[in-house]
């Protein structure tokens, strides 16, 4: 029997809490199944695949089936992406550690450019997973195109970055809640703005083609 009014809203709230909790538990469990190192990227891609369906209006998508199908299909490709992200992160960490030990002149010369590169890389991470599940691209193309999205949508990217950092900061005050809400809420906060940015770029590209 359908409910409306206050009880209908309360029922919808509990349904969403259940969906989010189930998705987050799947994300944690399948990350652990891959021994974390090999499970994190496939399970994160699978989580974003579910959230993308929600963002596009498919609110009753079968969560486990969608998650599991994506996890299996994207296991190798997502881990290749993970290796690339890990290598870039490793190089940036080495550069930072080197600057910490370098002379004052070298530090002053390269610290600001390195900081800008690190911030750009963090912003790229906001688009990598939404782009992965929204388009059929190779891992290298995903990383490259995520940079172009940042350049073309600086304000949206800045808002996404602040919102994501704010969510992470709030979650640190209630560690037990991370079992129920952590990756899923961050994915929800990222996917919709990211898709809007993709659509905006596509519209600009089509307009340029028509004018050419």
VOBA-1610 file (N, C-alpha, C; in pm, whole numbers, padded with zeros to 5 digits, always signed):
BEGIN
Unk+00085-00120+00000Unk+00000+00000+00000Unk+00088+00125+00000Unk+00060+00218-00090Unk+00139+00339-00099Unk+00102+00434+00014Unk+00200+00505+00061Unk+00179+00605+00165Unk+00215+00742+00110Unk+00160+00845+00172Unk+00186+00981+00128Unk+00206+01069+00250Unk+00237+01194+00224Unk+00256+01288+00333Unk+00380+01255+00415Unk+00369+01278+00545Unk+00482+01260+00636Unk+00534+01117+00633Unk+00444+01020+00644Unk+00485+00879+00649Unk+00543+00833+00515Unk+00491+00891+00405Unk+00548+00859+00275Unk+00690+00910+00263Unk+00712+01033+00311Unk+00847+01088+00310Unk+00941+01010+00399Unk+00890+00968+00515Unk+00972+00890+00608Unk+01009+00755+00548Unk+00913+00694+00478Unk+00938+00566+00413Unk+01043+00579+00304Unk+01035+00687+00225Unk+01134+00712+00121Unk+01273+00734+00180Unk+01277+00804+00295Unk+01405+00829+00361Unk+01469+00698+00405Unk+01390+00610+00466Unk+01443+00482+00511Unk+01488+00396+00392Unk+01415+00404+00282Unk+01455+00329+00162Unk+01591+00375+00112Unk+01612+00508+00110Unk+01739+00560+00063Unk+01852+00527+00159Unk+01825+00532+00288Unk+01927+00494+00385Unk+01968+00348+00365Unk+01868+00263+00341Unk+01895+00121+00318Unk+01977+00101+00192Unk+01940+00171+00084Unk+02013+00159-00041Unk+02160+00203-00024Unk+02177+00318+00040Unk+02311+00371+00058Unk+02395+00280+00146Unk+02336+00230+00253Unk+02409+00141+00344Unk+02449+00012+00272Unk+02357-00045+00194Unk+02386-00168+00122Unk+02498-00147+00021Unk+02490-00035-00053Unk+02593-00005-00153Unk+02729+00015-00087Unk+02730+00084+00025Unk+02857+00109+00093Unk+02917-00021+00147Unk+02832-00108+00200Unk+02879-00237+00250Unk+02935-00322+00136Unk+02870-00317+00019Unk+02923-00387-00098Unk+03060-00333-00136Unk+03073-00201-00134Unk+03200-00137-00169Unk+03311-00183-00074Unk+03283-00183+00055Unk+03382-00225+00154Unk+03415-00374+00139Unk+03310-00456+00125Unk+03329-00601+00118Unk+03409-00642-00005Unk+03375-00585-00122Unk+03444-00625-00244Unk+03584-00564-00253Unk+03606-00452-00185Unk+03742-00401-00172Unk+03827-00498-00093Unk+03770-00549+00016Unk+03840-00648+00099Unk+03862-00779+00024Unk+03764-00819-00058Unk+03777-00944-00135Unk+03893-00937-00233Unk+03924-00818-00280Unk+04038-00799-00370Unk+04164-00768-00296Unk+04167-00800-00166Unk+04284-00773-00081Unk+04320-00625-00080Unk+04219-00541-00089Unk+04228-00395-00087Unk+04301-00342-00211Unk+04425-00385-00231Unk+04506-00334-00341Unk+04439-00361-00476Unk+04392-00485-00495Unk+04331-00523-00622Unk+04179-00506-00622Unk+04122-00477-00506Unk+03978-00465-00497Unk+03925-00324-00494Unk+04010-00228-00455Unk+03961-00091-00437Unk+03907-00031-00565Unk+03984-00037-00672Unk+03942+00029-00795Unk+03823-00040-00862Unk+03821-00176-00871Unk+03700-00238-00927Unk+03575-00211-00846Unk+03586-00215-00713Unk+03468-00191-00631Unk+03424-00045-00636Unk+03520+00046-00649Unk+03485+00188-00660Unk+03417+00217-00794Unk+03468+00157-00900Unk+03404+00171-01031Unk+03262+00114-01026Unk+03246-00003-00963Unk+03114-00064-00951Unk+03018+00024-00872Unk+03068+00085-00765Unk+02985+00176-00686Unk+02941+00296-00769Unk+03033+00353-00845Unk+03000+00467-00930Unk+02904+00427-01041Unk+02911+00303-01086Unk+02817+00256-01189Unk+02674+00258-01136Unk+02657+00218-01011Unk+02525+00220-00948Unk+02478+00364-00928Unk+02566+00447-00874Unk+02530+00586-00846Unk+02498+00661-00975Unk+02570+00629-01083Unk+02540+00693-01212Unk+02398+00660-01256Unk+02355+00535-01236Unk+02217+00498-01270Unk+02118+00583-01191Unk+02146+00602-01062Unk+02058+00685-00979Unk+02054+00828-01032Unk+02173+00881-01066Unk+02182+01020-01113Unk+02107+01041-01243Unk+02096+00934-01324Unk+02026+00943-01452Unk+01877+00911-01439Unk+01832+00889-01314Unk+01689+00871-01291Unk+01643+00729-01271Unk+01733+00631-01284Unk+01696+00491-01264Unk+01711+00457-01115Unk+01612+00495-01036Unk+01622+00483-00891Unk+01599+00342-00840Unk+01545+00256-00925Unk+01515+00120-00882Unk+01606+00017-00948Unk+01725+00062-00986Unk+01822-00029-01045Unk+01858-00139-00945Unk+01870-00265-00989Unk+01912-00372-00896Unk+02056-00349-00851Unk+02073-00316-00726Unk+02203-00270-00676Unk+02309-00380-00686Unk+02279-00496-00630Unk+02381-00601-00627Unk+02419-00647-00768Unk+02319-00669-00854Unk+02346-00716-00990Unk+02430-00614-01067Unk+02393-00487-01058Unk+02467-00382-01128Unk+02609-00373-01075Unk+02622-00380-00943Unk+02754-00373-00880Unk+02840-00492-00923Unk+02786-00612-00911Unk+02861-00733-00940Unk+02900-00743-01088Unk+02807-00708-01178Unk+02837-00711-01321Unk+02951-00615-01355Unk+02945-00495-01298Unk+03048-00396-01324Unk+03182-00439-01263Unk+03177-00495-01144Unk+03299-00540-01075Unk+03372-00644-01159Unk+03298-00742-01210Unk+03358-00848-01291Unk+03412-00793-01423Unk+03329-00715-01490Unk+03364-00665-01623Unk+03485-00573-01620Unk+03492-00487-01519Unk+03594-00382-01516Unk+03713-00414-01425Unk+03723-00539-01380Unk+03828-00572-01282Unk+03968-00540-01335Unk+04000-00588-01454Unk+04135-00566-01508Unk+04157-00421-01548Unk+04063-00366-01624Unk+04080-00229-01673Unk+04088-00129-01558Unk+04006-00147-01456Unk+04007-00054-01344Unk+04137-00064-01265Unk+04195-00183-01257Unk+04323-00198-01188Unk+04437-00139-01269Unk+04425-00142-01403Unk+04524-00072-01486Unk+04517+00078-01458Unk+04394+00129-01449Unk+04376+00270-01413Unk+04436+00298-01276Unk+04417+00205-01183Unk+04472+00221-01049Unk+04624+00226-01050Unk+04686+00145-01135Unk+04833+00146-01146Unk+04880+00283-01197Unk+04812+00337-01297Unk+04849+00467-01352Unk+04834+00577-01247Unk+04722+00575-01173Unk+04701+00674-01068Unk+04806+00659-00959Unk+04838+00534-00925Unk+04939+00509-00824Unk+05076+00559-00865Unk+05112+00539-00992Unk+05241+00586-01042Unk+05250+00738-01037Unk+05144+00804-01082Unk+05143+00951-01078Unk+05155+01000-00934Unk+05080+00937-00843Unk+05085+00976-00701Unk+05224+00954-00644Unk+05286+00842-00681Unk+05420+00810-00633Unk+05522+00915-00679Unk+05514+00953-00807Unk+05606+01054-00860Unk+05586+01188-00790Unk+05462+01227-00767Unk+05434+01353-00699Unk+05486+01350-00555Unk+05471+01236-00489Unk+05525+01222-00352Unk+05676+01233-00351Unk+05742+01170-00448Unk+05888+01179-00458Unk+05932+01323-00481Unk+05861+01392-00569Unk+05893+01533-00595Unk+05879+01617-00469Unk+05773+01590-00394Unk+05750+01666-00270Unk+05860+01638-00169Unk+05895+01510-00152Unk+06000+01474-00057Unk+06136+01532-00098Unk+06159+01535-00229Unk+06284+01594-00277Unk+06290+01743-00245Unk+06179+01813-00268Unk+06177+01956-00239Unk+06196+01985-00091Unk+06145+01896-00006Unk+06162+01914+00139Unk+06309+01910+00178Unk+06388+01834+00102Unk+06530+01820+00133Unk+06619+01915+00052Unk+06560+01983-00045Unk+06639+02067-00135Unk+06674+02200-00070Unk+06757+02275-00138Unk+06797+02406-00088Unk+06679+02503-00093Unk+06693+02616-00021Unk+06586+02714-00016Unk+06555+02771-00154Unk+06659+02788-00235Unk+06638+02845-00368Unk+06554+02752-00455Unk+06588+02624-00453Unk+06513+02526-00534Unk+06371+02513-00480Unk+06357+02512-00348Unk+06224+02500-00288Unk+06134+02616-00328Unk+06187+02736-00320Unk+06108+02853-00355Unk+06073+02856-00504Unk+06160+02798-00587Unk+06139+02801-00731Unk+06034+02699-00776Unk+06032+02582-00711Unk+05947+02473-00760Unk+05828+02438-00670Unk+05823+02494-00549Unk+05717+02455-00456Unk+05577+02494-00506Unk+05565+02615-00557Unk+05434+02661-00605Unk+05390+02583-00730Unk+05477+02565-00830Unk+05435+02482-00945Unk+05395+02341-00905Unk+05470+02280-00811Unk+05435+02145-00767Unk+05301+02144-00695Unk+05275+02245-00615Unk+05147+02254-00545Unk+05031+02264-00645Unk+05052+02342-00750Unk+04948+02356-00853Unk+04923+02221-00921Unk+05029+02149-00952Unk+05016+02017-01016Unk+04942+01920-00926Unk+04974+01922-00796Unk+04908+01832-00700Unk+04759+01864-00691Unk+04725+01993-00685Unk+04583+02033-00678Unk+04510+01991-00805Unk+04574+02009-00920Unk+04512+01968-01047Unk+04490+01817-01049Unk+04586+01742-00998Unk+04572+01596-00995Unk+04458+01553-00905Unk+04446+01618-00789Unk+04335+01587-00698Unk+04201+01618-00765Unk+04196+01730-00836Unk+04073+01765-00908Unk+04043+01664-01019Unk+04146+01615-01084Unk+04127+01513-01187Unk+04063+01387-01129Unk+04100+01353-01007Unk+04044+01234-00943Unk+03893+01245-00925Unk+03842+01368-00913Unk+03698+01387-00900Unk+03623+01342-01024Unk+03687+01353-01140Unk+03621+01321-01266Unk+03653+01182-01319Unk+03760+01121-01269Unk+03807+00996-01328Unk+03701+00885-01319Unk+03645+00863-01200Unk+03547+00755-01185Unk+03415+00784-01254Unk+03361+00907-01242Unk+03239+00937-01320Unk+03260+00922-01470Unk+03377+00963-01519Unk+03407+00951-01661Unk+03422+00804-01700Unk+03481+00725-01613Unk+03500+00583-01639Unk+03366+00514-01665Unk+03266+00542-01581Unk+03138+00472-01594Unk+03044+00538-01694Unk+03079+00659-01738Unk+02990+00732-01830Unk+03031+00713-01976Unk+03161+00687-02000Unk+03211+00671-02135Unk+03289+00541-02149Unk+03302+00495-02273Unk+03389+00382-02304Unk+03524+00437-02348Unk+03620+00439-02256Unk+03752+00492-02285Unk+03859+00403-02225Unk+03979+00413-02282Unk+04093+00346-02222Unk+04139+00424-02100Unk+04215+00357-02013Unk+04258+00419-01887Unk+04336+00547-01910Unk+04426+00546-02007Unk+04507+00665-02034Unk+04418+00780-02083Unk+04319+00748-02167Unk+04228+00851-02217Unk+04145+00912-02105Unk+04107+00831-02009Unk+04027+00881-01896Unk+04106+00984-01818Unk+04233+00953-01791Unk+04318+01046-01716Unk+04340+01174-01796Unk+04368+01160-01924Unk+04393+01277-02009Unk+04269+01365-02019Unk+04154+01304-02046Unk+04032+01382-02064Unk+03981+01444-01935Unk+04009+01382-01822Unk+03969+01442-01695Unk+04040+01575-01672Unk+04161+01587-01725Unk+04234+01715-01715Unk+04164+01822-01798Unk+04121+01786-01919Unk+04054+01883-02004Unk+03920+01928-01945Unk+03851+01837-01875Unk+03725+01874-01811Unk+03750+01980-01704Unk+03858+01965-01629Unk+03893+02064-01527Unk+03915+02201-01589Unk+03992+02204-01697Unk+04024+02330-01763Unk+03898+02398-01815Unk+03801+02320-01863Unk+03681+02376-01923Unk+03572+02406-01820Unk+03587+02352-01697Unk+03486+02374-01592Unk+03552+02407-01459Unk+03629+02514-01452Unk+03704+02543-01327Unk+03614+02572-01207Unk+03505+02645-01229Unk+03419+02681-01115Unk+03347+02558-01061Unk+03290+02477-01149Unk+03222+02355-01106Unk+03319+02261-01035Unk+03441+02254-01087Unk+03542+02168-01026Unk+03576+02216-00886Unk+03589+02347-00870Unk+03622+02403-00738Unk+03511+02373-00638Unk+03386+02387-00681Unk+03272+02358-00592Unk+03271+02209-00554Unk+03297+02122-00651Unk+03303+01979-00623Unk+03414+01946-00525Unk+03529+02010-00542Unk+03644+01985-00453Unk+03613+02027-00311Unk+03557+02146-00294Unk+03523+02195-00160Unk+03417+02106-00095Unk+03316+02067-00173Unk+03211+01980-00119Unk+03264+01845-00077Unk+03352+01787-00158Unk+03408+01656-00127Unk+03496+01662-00002Unk+03582+01764+00004Unk+03667+01780+00122Unk+03584+01804+00247Unk+03473+01879+00231Unk+03384+01903+00344Unk+03320+01775+00395Unk+03275+01688+00302Unk+03216+01560+00341Unk+03318+01472+00413Unk+03439+01467+00359Unk+03545+01387+00423Unk+03575+01439+00563Unk+03578+01571+00577Unk+03603+01632+00707Unk+03493+01597+00807Unk+03367+01603+00764Unk+03255+01571+00852Unk+03256+01424+00893Unk+03295+01335+00802Unk+03297+01192+00832Unk+03403+01157+00937Unk+03508+01241+00946Unk+03612+01213+01046Unk+03560+01229+01189Unk+03448+01300+01206Unk+03393+01320+01339Unk+03305+01203+01384Unk+03272+01115+01292Unk+03187+00999+01328Unk+03237+00876+01253Unk+03352+00823+01291Unk+03411+00707+01221Unk+03317+00588+01205Unk+03232+00553+01304Unk+03142+00438+01282Unk+03047+00455+01163Unk+03013+00581+01131Unk+02922+00606+01020Unk+02983+00571+00885Unk+03118+00562+00880Unk+03182+00532+00752Unk+03143+00395+00699Unk+03094+00307+00787Unk+03048+00176+00742Unk+02920+00191+00659Unk+02838+00289+00696Unk+02709+00310+00629Unk+02720+00416+00520Unk+02788+00526+00551Unk+02803+00636+00454Unk+02949+00679+00450Unk+03009+00666+00338Unk+03144+00716+00316Unk+03165+00729+00166Unk+03208+00621+00102Unk+03228+00627-00043Unk+03101+00656-00120Unk+02989+00601-00074Unk+02863+00621-00147Unk+02818+00767-00148Unk+02831+00834-00034Unk+02788+00974-00026Unk+02881+01063-00110Unk+03011+01034-00105Unk+03106+01110-00186Unk+03076+01089-00335Unk+03046+00965-00372Unk+03012+00936-00511Unk+02886+01012-00553Unk+02785+01016-00466Unk+02663+01090-00496Unk+02692+01239-00516Unk+02783+01293-00436Unk+02814+01435-00444Unk+02894+01468-00570Unk+02962+01368-00626Unk+03049+01392-00740Unk+02980+01364-00874Unk+02903+01256-00880Unk+02855+01206-01009Unk+02767+01305-01084Unk+02667+01359-01018Unk+02573+01449-01086Unk+02641+01574-01142Unk+02722+01646-01064Unk+02794+01762-01121Unk+02889+01721-01233Unk+02951+01603-01220Unk+03042+01557-01324Unk+02968+01531-01455Unk+02853+01465-01446Unk+02773+01438-01566Unk+02726+01568-01629Unk+02689+01664-01545Unk+02648+01796-01598Unk+02763+01861-01674Unk+02885+01847-01620Unk+03003+01903-01688Unk+03028+01833-01821Unk+03013+01700-01822Unk+03031+01625-01947Unk+02929+01671-02052Unk+02804+01684-02010Unk+02699+01726-02103Unk+02723+01868-02155Unk+02773+01953-02068Unk+02803+02091-02107Unk+02912+02094-02213Unk+03015+02013-02194Unk+03124+02005-02293Unk+03073+01948-02424Unk+02989+01845-02416Unk+02933+01785-02538Unk+02851+01886-02617Unk+02774+01968-02546Unk+02693+02070-02614Unk+02783+02173-02683Unk+02890+02213-02615Unk+02984+02309-02675Unk+03050+02250-02799Unk+03085+02121-02790Unk+03151+02054-02902Unk+03057+02045-03023Unk+02930+02010-02997Unk+02833+02001-03107Unk+02808+02138-03169Unk+02803+02241-03085Unk+02783+02377-03135Unk+02900+02422-03223Unk+03022+02386-03181Unk+03140+02420-03260Unk+03138+02348-03395Unk+03091+02222-03394Unk+03082+02147-03519Unk+02980+02209-03614Unk+02868+02257-03559Unk+02765+02319-03643Unk+02812+02451-03703Unk+02895+02523-03628Unk+02944+02652-03674Unk+03061+02639-03769Unk+03126+02522-03768Unk+03244+02502-03855Unk+03205+02491-04001
//
